[in-house]
Amino acid sequence: MRPQAAANALQQYSLLALQAVKDCESPAKTRLKMMRTLTDLPTELPKESFGRKKSSSGTNSR
């Protein structure tokens, strides 16, 4: 998606709703994706950022 198209869709709810229906996702998720497009943030988070990382130091053991 081009940044100008994202900016236009964020200004007009009807364009945002049409884009959400086209992508089969909620308008909130579409808005977030468009804001990330405008700010050059990645549109998806890397898989390793989800969940807790297991520590091998054993700080929780007794």
PDB file of N, H, CA, C and O in Angstrom:
ATOM      1  N   MET A   1       0.848  -1.177   0.000  1.00  0.00           N
ATOM      2  CA  MET A   1       0.000   0.000   0.000  1.00  0.00           C
ATOM      3  C   MET A   1       0.890   1.236   0.000  1.00  0.00           C
ATOM      4  O   MET A   1       1.876   1.301   0.734  1.00  0.00           O
ATOM      5  N   ARG A   2       0.544   2.192  -0.809  1.00  0.00           N
ATOM      6  H   ARG A   2      -0.258   2.139  -1.405  1.00  0.00           H
ATOM      7  CA  ARG A   2       1.316   3.430  -0.885  1.00  0.00           C
ATOM      8  C   ARG A   2       0.972   4.340   0.294  1.00  0.00           C
ATOM      9  O   ARG A   2      -0.165   4.342   0.766  1.00  0.00           O
ATOM     10  N   PRO A   3       1.953   5.114   0.772  1.00  0.00           N
ATOM     11  CA  PRO A   3       1.688   6.010   1.908  1.00  0.00           C
ATOM     12  C   PRO A   3       0.579   7.028   1.623  1.00  0.00           C
ATOM     13  O   PRO A   3      -0.214   7.330   2.514  1.00  0.00           O
ATOM     14  N   GLN A   4       0.510   7.553   0.418  1.00  0.00           N
ATOM     15  H   GLN A   4       1.155   7.308  -0.306  1.00  0.00           H
ATOM     16  CA  GLN A   4      -0.534   8.535   0.110  1.00  0.00           C
ATOM     17  C   GLN A   4      -1.915   7.887   0.139  1.00  0.00           C
ATOM     18  O   GLN A   4      -2.874   8.498   0.611  1.00  0.00           O
ATOM     19  N   ALA A   5      -2.025   6.671  -0.356  1.00  0.00           N
ATOM     20  H   ALA A   5      -1.246   6.175  -0.740  1.00  0.00           H
ATOM     21  CA  ALA A   5      -3.307   5.965  -0.314  1.00  0.00           C
ATOM     22  C   ALA A   5      -3.715   5.678   1.125  1.00  0.00           C
ATOM     23  O   ALA A   5      -4.895   5.766   1.465  1.00  0.00           O
ATOM     24  N   ALA A   6      -2.751   5.336   1.968  1.00  0.00           N
ATOM     25  H   ALA A   6      -1.793   5.264   1.692  1.00  0.00           H
ATOM     26  CA  ALA A   6      -3.046   5.092   3.383  1.00  0.00           C
ATOM     27  C   ALA A   6      -3.515   6.370   4.057  1.00  0.00           C
ATOM     28  O   ALA A   6      -4.465   6.345   4.840  1.00  0.00           O
ATOM     29  N   ALA A   7      -2.862   7.486   3.764  1.00  0.00           N
ATOM     30  H   ALA A   7      -2.090   7.506   3.129  1.00  0.00           H
ATOM     31  CA  ALA A   7      -3.248   8.765   4.362  1.00  0.00           C
ATOM     32  C   ALA A   7      -4.659   9.157   3.940  1.00  0.00           C
ATOM     33  O   ALA A   7      -5.448   9.620   4.764  1.00  0.00           O
ATOM     34  N   ASN A   8      -4.979   8.977   2.672  1.00  0.00           N
ATOM     35  H   ASN A   8      -4.338   8.601   2.003  1.00  0.00           H
ATOM     36  CA  ASN A   8      -6.326   9.300   2.190  1.00  0.00           C
ATOM     37  C   ASN A   8      -7.378   8.431   2.858  1.00  0.00           C
ATOM     38  O   ASN A   8      -8.438   8.928   3.238  1.00  0.00           O
ATOM     39  N   ALA A   9      -7.103   7.150   3.007  1.00  0.00           N
ATOM     40  H   ALA A   9      -6.242   6.746   2.699  1.00  0.00           H
ATOM     41  CA  ALA A   9      -8.061   6.240   3.621  1.00  0.00           C
ATOM     42  C   ALA A   9      -8.257   6.544   5.101  1.00  0.00           C
ATOM     43  O   ALA A   9      -9.360   6.383   5.625  1.00  0.00           O
ATOM     44  N   LEU A  10      -7.198   6.982   5.781  1.00  0.00           N
ATOM     45  H   LEU A  10      -6.303   7.113   5.355  1.00  0.00           H
ATOM     46  CA  LEU A  10      -7.342   7.333   7.195  1.00  0.00           C
ATOM     47  C   LEU A  10      -8.206   8.572   7.382  1.00  0.00           C
ATOM     48  O   LEU A  10      -8.847   8.726   8.422  1.00  0.00           O
ATOM     49  N   GLN A  11      -8.232   9.457   6.391  1.00  0.00           N
ATOM     50  H   GLN A  11      -7.711   9.332   5.547  1.00  0.00           H
ATOM     51  CA  GLN A  11      -9.037  10.673   6.484  1.00  0.00           C
ATOM     52  C   GLN A  11     -10.514  10.411   6.211  1.00  0.00           C
ATOM     53  O   GLN A  11     -11.374  11.110   6.747  1.00  0.00           O
ATOM     54  N   GLN A  12     -10.815   9.423   5.394  1.00  0.00           N
ATOM     55  H   GLN A  12     -10.117   8.855   4.959  1.00  0.00           H
ATOM     56  CA  GLN A  12     -12.200   9.144   5.013  1.00  0.00           C
ATOM     57  C   GLN A  12     -12.576   7.739   5.482  1.00  0.00           C
ATOM     58  O   GLN A  12     -11.994   6.752   5.031  1.00  0.00           O
ATOM     59  N   TYR A  13     -13.547   7.656   6.387  1.00  0.00           N
ATOM     60  H   TYR A  13     -14.019   8.458   6.753  1.00  0.00           H
ATOM     61  CA  TYR A  13     -13.906   6.363   6.966  1.00  0.00           C
ATOM     62  C   TYR A  13     -14.440   5.400   5.922  1.00  0.00           C
ATOM     63  O   TYR A  13     -14.205   4.196   6.026  1.00  0.00           O
ATOM     64  N   SER A  14     -15.156   5.896   4.913  1.00  0.00           N
ATOM     65  H   SER A  14     -15.347   6.874   4.828  1.00  0.00           H
ATOM     66  CA  SER A  14     -15.719   4.985   3.914  1.00  0.00           C
ATOM     67  C   SER A  14     -14.611   4.264   3.147  1.00  0.00           C
ATOM     68  O   SER A  14     -14.758   3.086   2.821  1.00  0.00           O
ATOM     69  N   LEU A  15     -13.500   4.952   2.854  1.00  0.00           N
ATOM     70  H   LEU A  15     -13.380   5.909   3.119  1.00  0.00           H
ATOM     71  CA  LEU A  15     -12.373   4.296   2.192  1.00  0.00           C
ATOM     72  C   LEU A  15     -11.717   3.281   3.123  1.00  0.00           C
ATOM     73  O   LEU A  15     -11.300   2.207   2.689  1.00  0.00           O
ATOM     74  N   LEU A  16     -11.629   3.624   4.393  1.00  0.00           N
ATOM     75  H   LEU A  16     -11.968   4.496   4.746  1.00  0.00           H
ATOM     76  CA  LEU A  16     -11.065   2.709   5.376  1.00  0.00           C
ATOM     77  C   LEU A  16     -11.929   1.453   5.490  1.00  0.00           C
ATOM     78  O   LEU A  16     -11.405   0.341   5.552  1.00  0.00           O
ATOM     79  N   ALA A  17     -13.238   1.627   5.518  1.00  0.00           N
ATOM     80  H   ALA A  17     -13.664   2.530   5.468  1.00  0.00           H
ATOM     81  CA  ALA A  17     -14.149   0.487   5.614  1.00  0.00           C
ATOM     82  C   ALA A  17     -14.053  -0.393   4.376  1.00  0.00           C
ATOM     83  O   ALA A  17     -14.062  -1.619   4.492  1.00  0.00           O
ATOM     84  N   LEU A  18     -13.962   0.204   3.198  1.00  0.00           N
ATOM     85  H   LEU A  18     -13.955   1.200   3.103  1.00  0.00           H
ATOM     86  CA  LEU A  18     -13.823  -0.579   1.968  1.00  0.00           C
ATOM     87  C   LEU A  18     -12.524  -1.374   1.967  1.00  0.00           C
ATOM     88  O   LEU A  18     -12.506  -2.537   1.562  1.00  0.00           O
ATOM     89  N   GLN A  19     -11.443  -0.756   2.415  1.00  0.00           N
ATOM     90  H   GLN A  19     -11.457   0.188   2.744  1.00  0.00           H
ATOM     91  CA  GLN A  19     -10.157  -1.456   2.480  1.00  0.00           C
ATOM     92  C   GLN A  19     -10.218  -2.602   3.480  1.00  0.00           C
ATOM     93  O   GLN A  19      -9.653  -3.668   3.235  1.00  0.00           O
ATOM     94  N   ALA A  20     -10.896  -2.396   4.599  1.00  0.00           N
ATOM     95  H   ALA A  20     -11.356  -1.531   4.799  1.00  0.00           H
ATOM     96  CA  ALA A  20     -11.024  -3.443   5.607  1.00  0.00           C
ATOM     97  C   ALA A  20     -11.811  -4.632   5.066  1.00  0.00           C
ATOM     98  O   ALA A  20     -11.449  -5.782   5.318  1.00  0.00           O
ATOM     99  N   VAL A  21     -12.884  -4.361   4.326  1.00  0.00           N
ATOM    100  H   VAL A  21     -13.177  -3.428   4.121  1.00  0.00           H
ATOM    101  CA  VAL A  21     -13.674  -5.439   3.735  1.00  0.00           C
ATOM    102  C   VAL A  21     -12.844  -6.175   2.689  1.00  0.00           C
ATOM    103  O   VAL A  21     -12.894  -7.402   2.605  1.00  0.00           O
ATOM    104  N   LYS A  22     -12.081  -5.430   1.893  1.00  0.00           N
ATOM    105  H   LYS A  22     -12.041  -4.433   1.961  1.00  0.00           H
ATOM    106  CA  LYS A  22     -11.246  -6.042   0.860  1.00  0.00           C
ATOM    107  C   LYS A  22     -10.203  -6.971   1.477  1.00  0.00           C
ATOM    108  O   LYS A  22      -9.930  -8.043   0.936  1.00  0.00           O
ATOM    109  N   ASP A  23      -9.617  -6.566   2.609  1.00  0.00           N
ATOM    110  H   ASP A  23      -9.838  -5.696   3.048  1.00  0.00           H
ATOM    111  CA  ASP A  23      -8.566  -7.354   3.256  1.00  0.00           C
ATOM    112  C   ASP A  23      -9.116  -8.383   4.245  1.00  0.00           C
ATOM    113  O   ASP A  23      -8.345  -9.132   4.845  1.00  0.00           O
ATOM    114  N   CYS A  24     -10.442  -8.430   4.423  1.00  0.00           N
ATOM    115  H   CYS A  24     -11.068  -7.822   3.935  1.00  0.00           H
ATOM    116  CA  CYS A  24     -11.098  -9.357   5.360  1.00  0.00           C
ATOM    117  C   CYS A  24     -10.542  -9.208   6.772  1.00  0.00           C
ATOM    118  O   CYS A  24     -10.181 -10.197   7.410  1.00  0.00           O
ATOM    119  N   GLU A  25     -10.473  -7.971   7.258  1.00  0.00           N
ATOM    120  H   GLU A  25     -10.766  -7.168   6.740  1.00  0.00           H
ATOM    121  CA  GLU A  25     -10.005  -7.728   8.614  1.00  0.00           C
ATOM    122  C   GLU A  25     -10.811  -6.586   9.217  1.00  0.00           C
ATOM    123  O   GLU A  25     -11.566  -5.919   8.511  1.00  0.00           O
ATOM    124  N   SER A  26     -10.656  -6.359  10.512  1.00  0.00           N
ATOM    125  H   SER A  26     -10.042  -6.901  11.086  1.00  0.00           H
ATOM    126  CA  SER A  26     -11.422  -5.315  11.183  1.00  0.00           C
ATOM    127  C   SER A  26     -10.892  -3.935  10.789  1.00  0.00           C
ATOM    128  O   SER A  26      -9.723  -3.797  10.428  1.00  0.00           O
ATOM    129  N   PRO A  27     -11.755  -2.909  10.858  1.00  0.00           N
ATOM    130  CA  PRO A  27     -11.290  -1.554  10.555  1.00  0.00           C
ATOM    131  C   PRO A  27     -10.150  -1.098  11.473  1.00  0.00           C
ATOM    132  O   PRO A  27      -9.276  -0.344  11.045  1.00  0.00           O
ATOM    133  N   ALA A  28     -10.157  -1.550  12.728  1.00  0.00           N
ATOM    134  H   ALA A  28     -10.867  -2.163  13.075  1.00  0.00           H
ATOM    135  CA  ALA A  28      -9.079  -1.164  13.648  1.00  0.00           C
ATOM    136  C   ALA A  28      -7.742  -1.728  13.186  1.00  0.00           C
ATOM    137  O   ALA A  28      -6.722  -1.040  13.231  1.00  0.00           O
ATOM    138  N   LYS A  29      -7.749  -2.982  12.743  1.00  0.00           N
ATOM    139  H   LYS A  29      -8.578  -3.541  12.707  1.00  0.00           H
ATOM    140  CA  LYS A  29      -6.519  -3.601  12.269  1.00  0.00           C
ATOM    141  C   LYS A  29      -6.045  -2.933  10.976  1.00  0.00           C
ATOM    142  O   LYS A  29      -4.846  -2.744  10.771  1.00  0.00           O
ATOM    143  N   THR A  30      -6.991  -2.581  10.112  1.00  0.00           N
ATOM    144  H   THR A  30      -7.965  -2.735  10.278  1.00  0.00           H
ATOM    145  CA  THR A  30      -6.640  -1.886   8.874  1.00  0.00           C
ATOM    146  C   THR A  30      -6.043  -0.523   9.186  1.00  0.00           C
ATOM    147  O   THR A  30      -5.059  -0.118   8.566  1.00  0.00           O
ATOM    148  N   ARG A  31      -6.636   0.193  10.153  1.00  0.00           N
ATOM    149  H   ARG A  31      -7.435  -0.136  10.657  1.00  0.00           H
ATOM    150  CA  ARG A  31      -6.115   1.514  10.536  1.00  0.00           C
ATOM    151  C   ARG A  31      -4.697   1.389  11.082  1.00  0.00           C
ATOM    152  O   ARG A  31      -3.836   2.207  10.758  1.00  0.00           O
ATOM    153  N   LEU A  32      -4.446   0.375  11.904  1.00  0.00           N
ATOM    154  H   LEU A  32      -5.146  -0.289  12.167  1.00  0.00           H
ATOM    155  CA  LEU A  32      -3.121   0.161  12.456  1.00  0.00           C
ATOM    156  C   LEU A  32      -2.111  -0.131  11.340  1.00  0.00           C
ATOM    157  O   LEU A  32      -0.996   0.391  11.348  1.00  0.00           O
ATOM    158  N   LYS A  33      -2.515  -0.964  10.389  1.00  0.00           N
ATOM    159  H   LYS A  33      -3.421  -1.387  10.382  1.00  0.00           H
ATOM    160  CA  LYS A  33      -1.647  -1.296   9.268  1.00  0.00           C
ATOM    161  C   LYS A  33      -1.325  -0.045   8.443  1.00  0.00           C
ATOM    162  O   LYS A  33      -0.194   0.126   7.988  1.00  0.00           O
ATOM    163  N   MET A  34      -2.312   0.821   8.253  1.00  0.00           N
ATOM    164  H   MET A  34      -3.231   0.683   8.622  1.00  0.00           H
ATOM    165  CA  MET A  34      -2.101   2.052   7.482  1.00  0.00           C
ATOM    166  C   MET A  34      -1.196   3.028   8.234  1.00  0.00           C
ATOM    167  O   MET A  34      -0.349   3.684   7.628  1.00  0.00           O
ATOM    168  N   MET A  35      -1.374   3.125   9.548  1.00  0.00           N
ATOM    169  H   MET A  35      -2.062   2.592  10.040  1.00  0.00           H
ATOM    170  CA  MET A  35      -0.507   4.005  10.330  1.00  0.00           C
ATOM    171  C   MET A  35       0.937   3.508  10.282  1.00  0.00           C
ATOM    172  O   MET A  35       1.867   4.312  10.216  1.00  0.00           O
ATOM    173  N   ARG A  36       1.127   2.197  10.315  1.00  0.00           N
ATOM    174  H   ARG A  36       0.372   1.544  10.369  1.00  0.00           H
ATOM    175  CA  ARG A  36       2.479   1.648  10.208  1.00  0.00           C
ATOM    176  C   ARG A  36       3.070   1.923   8.831  1.00  0.00           C
ATOM    177  O   ARG A  36       4.273   2.157   8.708  1.00  0.00           O
ATOM    178  N   THR A  37       2.237   1.897   7.796  1.00  0.00           N
ATOM    179  H   THR A  37       1.260   1.708   7.895  1.00  0.00           H
ATOM    180  CA  THR A  37       2.714   2.220   6.450  1.00  0.00           C
ATOM    181  C   THR A  37       3.195   3.664   6.385  1.00  0.00           C
ATOM    182  O   THR A  37       4.222   3.954   5.771  1.00  0.00           O
ATOM    183  N   LEU A  38       2.458   4.562   7.015  1.00  0.00           N
ATOM    184  H   LEU A  38       1.625   4.326   7.514  1.00  0.00           H
ATOM    185  CA  LEU A  38       2.819   5.981   6.984  1.00  0.00           C
ATOM    186  C   LEU A  38       4.082   6.278   7.787  1.00  0.00           C
ATOM    187  O   LEU A  38       4.837   7.186   7.439  1.00  0.00           O
ATOM    188  N   THR A  39       4.319   5.521   8.856  1.00  0.00           N
ATOM    189  H   THR A  39       3.706   4.783   9.139  1.00  0.00           H
ATOM    190  CA  THR A  39       5.459   5.805   9.721  1.00  0.00           C
ATOM    191  C   THR A  39       6.652   4.894   9.457  1.00  0.00           C
ATOM    192  O   THR A  39       7.628   4.915  10.207  1.00  0.00           O
ATOM    193  N   ASP A  40       6.580   4.092   8.393  1.00  0.00           N
ATOM    194  H   ASP A  40       5.788   4.075   7.784  1.00  0.00           H
ATOM    195  CA  ASP A  40       7.667   3.188   7.997  1.00  0.00           C
ATOM    196  C   ASP A  40       8.004   2.151   9.060  1.00  0.00           C
ATOM    197  O   ASP A  40       9.141   1.683   9.125  1.00  0.00           O
ATOM    198  N   LEU A  41       7.037   1.784   9.893  1.00  0.00           N
ATOM    199  H   LEU A  41       6.113   2.164   9.841  1.00  0.00           H
ATOM    200  CA  LEU A  41       7.226   0.697  10.847  1.00  0.00           C
ATOM    201  C   LEU A  41       6.891  -0.614  10.147  1.00  0.00           C
ATOM    202  O   LEU A  41       6.130  -0.612   9.179  1.00  0.00           O
ATOM    203  N   PRO A  42       7.437  -1.729  10.611  1.00  0.00           N
ATOM    204  CA  PRO A  42       7.082  -3.002   9.985  1.00  0.00           C
ATOM    205  C   PRO A  42       5.595  -3.299  10.196  1.00  0.00           C
ATOM    206  O   PRO A  42       5.044  -3.019  11.261  1.00  0.00           O
ATOM    207  N   THR A  43       4.957  -3.863   9.179  1.00  0.00           N
ATOM    208  H   THR A  43       5.404  -4.089   8.314  1.00  0.00           H
ATOM    209  CA  THR A  43       3.523  -4.133   9.297  1.00  0.00           C
ATOM    210  C   THR A  43       3.235  -5.371  10.117  1.00  0.00           C
ATOM    211  O   THR A  43       2.109  -5.551  10.579  1.00  0.00           O
ATOM    212  N   GLU A  44       4.226  -6.233  10.311  1.00  0.00           N
ATOM    213  H   GLU A  44       5.141  -6.087   9.936  1.00  0.00           H
ATOM    214  CA  GLU A  44       4.052  -7.408  11.148  1.00  0.00           C
ATOM    215  C   GLU A  44       5.225  -7.508  12.111  1.00  0.00           C
ATOM    216  O   GLU A  44       6.359  -7.183  11.760  1.00  0.00           O
ATOM    217  N   LEU A  45       4.940  -7.959  13.326  1.00  0.00           N
ATOM    218  H   LEU A  45       4.019  -8.223  13.610  1.00  0.00           H
ATOM    219  CA  LEU A  45       5.993  -8.133  14.312  1.00  0.00           C
ATOM    220  C   LEU A  45       6.718  -9.448  14.065  1.00  0.00           C
ATOM    221  O   LEU A  45       6.111 -10.404  13.582  1.00  0.00           O
ATOM    222  N   PRO A  46       7.997  -9.512  14.385  1.00  0.00           N
ATOM    223  CA  PRO A  46       8.704 -10.787  14.242  1.00  0.00           C
ATOM    224  C   PRO A  46       8.142 -11.826  15.197  1.00  0.00           C
ATOM    225  O   PRO A  46       7.645 -11.481  16.269  1.00  0.00           O
ATOM    226  N   LYS A  47       8.218 -13.090  14.818  1.00  0.00           N
ATOM    227  H   LYS A  47       8.622 -13.370  13.947  1.00  0.00           H
ATOM    228  CA  LYS A  47       7.625 -14.175  15.610  1.00  0.00           C
ATOM    229  C   LYS A  47       8.264 -14.310  16.983  1.00  0.00           C
ATOM    230  O   LYS A  47       7.574 -14.674  17.935  1.00  0.00           O
ATOM    231  N   GLU A  48       9.572 -14.027  17.125  1.00  0.00           N
ATOM    232  H   GLU A  48      10.133 -13.731  16.351  1.00  0.00           H
ATOM    233  CA  GLU A  48      10.224 -14.219  18.412  1.00  0.00           C
ATOM    234  C   GLU A  48       9.853 -13.159  19.441  1.00  0.00           C
ATOM    235  O   GLU A  48      10.214 -13.296  20.610  1.00  0.00           O
ATOM    236  N   SER A  49       9.140 -12.104  19.041  1.00  0.00           N
ATOM    237  H   SER A  49       8.847 -11.993  18.091  1.00  0.00           H
ATOM    238  CA  SER A  49       8.758 -11.070  20.001  1.00  0.00           C
ATOM    239  C   SER A  49       7.536 -11.483  20.825  1.00  0.00           C
ATOM    240  O   SER A  49       7.256 -10.865  21.853  1.00  0.00           O
ATOM    241  N   PHE A  50       6.805 -12.516  20.394  1.00  0.00           N
ATOM    242  H   PHE A  50       7.033 -13.018  19.559  1.00  0.00           H
ATOM    243  CA  PHE A  50       5.636 -12.956  21.134  1.00  0.00           C
ATOM    244  C   PHE A  50       6.037 -13.953  22.214  1.00  0.00           C
ATOM    245  O   PHE A  50       6.951 -14.756  22.022  1.00  0.00           O
ATOM    246  N   GLY A  51       5.355 -13.897  23.337  1.00  0.00           N
ATOM    247  H   GLY A  51       4.614 -13.245  23.493  1.00  0.00           H
ATOM    248  CA  GLY A  51       5.611 -14.851  24.414  1.00  0.00           C
ATOM    249  C   GLY A  51       6.832 -14.483  25.228  1.00  0.00           C
ATOM    250  O   GLY A  51       7.529 -13.510  24.938  1.00  0.00           O
ATOM    251  N   ARG A  52       7.074 -15.276  26.245  1.00  0.00           N
ATOM    252  H   ARG A  52       6.509 -16.066  26.480  1.00  0.00           H
ATOM    253  CA  ARG A  52       8.223 -15.040  27.117  1.00  0.00           C
ATOM    254  C   ARG A  52       9.404 -15.845  26.632  1.00  0.00           C
ATOM    255  O   ARG A  52       9.259 -16.952  26.113  1.00  0.00           O
ATOM    256  N   LYS A  53      10.558 -15.275  26.808  1.00  0.00           N
ATOM    257  H   LYS A  53      10.676 -14.376  27.229  1.00  0.00           H
ATOM    258  CA  LYS A  53      11.777 -15.999  26.474  1.00  0.00           C
ATOM    259  C   LYS A  53      12.197 -16.820  27.679  1.00  0.00           C
ATOM    260  O   LYS A  53      12.137 -16.349  28.815  1.00  0.00           O
ATOM    261  N   LYS A  54      12.615 -18.026  27.432  1.00  0.00           N
ATOM    262  H   LYS A  54      12.664 -18.409  26.510  1.00  0.00           H
ATOM    263  CA  LYS A  54      13.047 -18.905  28.517  1.00  0.00           C
ATOM    264  C   LYS A  54      14.490 -18.572  28.866  1.00  0.00           C
ATOM    265  O   LYS A  54      15.354 -18.473  27.995  1.00  0.00           O
ATOM    266  N   SER A  55      14.726 -18.405  30.149  1.00  0.00           N
ATOM    267  H   SER A  55      14.024 -18.486  30.857  1.00  0.00           H
ATOM    268  CA  SER A  55      16.094 -18.123  30.582  1.00  0.00           C
ATOM    269  C   SER A  55      16.769 -19.419  31.033  1.00  0.00           C
ATOM    270  O   SER A  55      16.145 -20.271  31.665  1.00  0.00           O
ATOM    271  N   SER A  56      18.010 -19.546  30.709  1.00  0.00           N
ATOM    272  H   SER A  56      18.516 -18.854  30.196  1.00  0.00           H
ATOM    273  CA  SER A  56      18.745 -20.765  31.078  1.00  0.00           C
ATOM    274  C   SER A  56      19.543 -20.561  32.360  1.00  0.00           C
ATOM    275  O   SER A  56      20.296 -21.450  32.758  1.00  0.00           O
ATOM    276  N   SER A  57      19.395 -19.408  33.018  1.00  0.00           N
ATOM    277  H   SER A  57      18.783 -18.686  32.695  1.00  0.00           H
ATOM    278  CA  SER A  57      20.175 -19.129  34.220  1.00  0.00           C
ATOM    279  C   SER A  57      19.629 -19.859  35.439  1.00  0.00           C
ATOM    280  O   SER A  57      20.347 -20.019  36.426  1.00  0.00           O
ATOM    281  N   GLY A  58      18.378 -20.304  35.394  1.00  0.00           N
ATOM    282  H   GLY A  58      17.795 -20.174  34.592  1.00  0.00           H
ATOM    283  CA  GLY A  58      17.809 -21.038  36.511  1.00  0.00           C
ATOM    284  C   GLY A  58      17.539 -20.183  37.727  1.00  0.00           C
ATOM    285  O   GLY A  58      17.717 -20.659  38.848  1.00  0.00           O
ATOM    286  N   THR A  59      17.112 -18.931  37.556  1.00  0.00           N
ATOM    287  H   THR A  59      16.967 -18.544  36.645  1.00  0.00           H
ATOM    288  CA  THR A  59      16.871 -18.026  38.678  1.00  0.00           C
ATOM    289  C   THR A  59      15.625 -18.417  39.448  1.00  0.00           C
ATOM    290  O   THR A  59      15.479 -18.007  40.600  1.00  0.00           O
ATOM    291  N   ASN A  60      14.719 -19.191  38.864  1.00  0.00           N
ATOM    292  H   ASN A  60      14.838 -19.524  37.929  1.00  0.00           H
ATOM    293  CA  ASN A  60      13.489 -19.562  39.547  1.00  0.00           C
ATOM    294  C   ASN A  60      13.627 -20.857  40.331  1.00  0.00           C
ATOM    295  O   ASN A  60      12.701 -21.230  41.053  1.00  0.00           O
ATOM    296  N   SER A  61      14.743 -21.552  40.216  1.00  0.00           N
ATOM    297  H   SER A  61      15.495 -21.249  39.630  1.00  0.00           H
ATOM    298  CA  SER A  61      14.896 -22.818  40.931  1.00  0.00           C
ATOM    299  C   SER A  61      15.276 -22.569  42.397  1.00  0.00           C
ATOM    300  O   SER A  61      15.873 -21.544  42.726  1.00  0.00           O
ATOM    301  N   ARG A  62      14.921 -23.519  43.270  1.00  0.00           N
ATOM    302  H   ARG A  62      14.436 -24.351  43.003  1.00  0.00           H
ATOM    303  CA  ARG A  62      15.201 -23.353  44.694  1.00  0.00           C
ATOM    304  C   ARG A  62      16.420 -24.075  45.107  1.00  0.00           C
ATOM    305  O   ARG A  62      16.794 -24.036  46.279  1.00  0.00           O
TER     306      ARG A  62
END
